[in-house]
Amino acid sequence: MFGLICAVTARTHFAVRRFMPTNIVLDAIHTRRGLKWGLPVMVLAVPYALASVFCAGLAEAGGSGWLNVLALLFVWNALKLLVAGPVTLIRLLRVRGREAQARRRMTPTVLRNGVGLEQSTEPVFSSMRA
């Protein structure tokens, strides 16, 4: 029974995750190419925060109690986006540091093999050889 519950929960999670806008954005910025967009994505937390305030105000003014659930969902999404900015910035700094370290490690090897840096940056086309 426990295995069935875990399987249904996992399948529901991954099925719903594909359609949630904040999760789509978070998946996109956690790639190598998307890490640079982490801090600008933090700006998207502002509309979610405003929407949560609006829904909470409507609920307090006599609206449906379900607006509180919607406000909670908006707050959760705003917090996810706020946390994603600094996390991706830290990951970007670590990745760029590792890339720079790999370039520094490869430079002596390239120079030792007789390939100058000016030769390695320009491609040699086979049709240009005599």
PyMOL commands that set and color helices and strands:
alter all, ss='L'
color gray80, all
select helices_A, chain A and resi 2-17+21-29+35-60+66-112+117-121+126-128
alter helices_A, ss='H'
color red, helices_A
deselect
rebuild
show_as cartoon
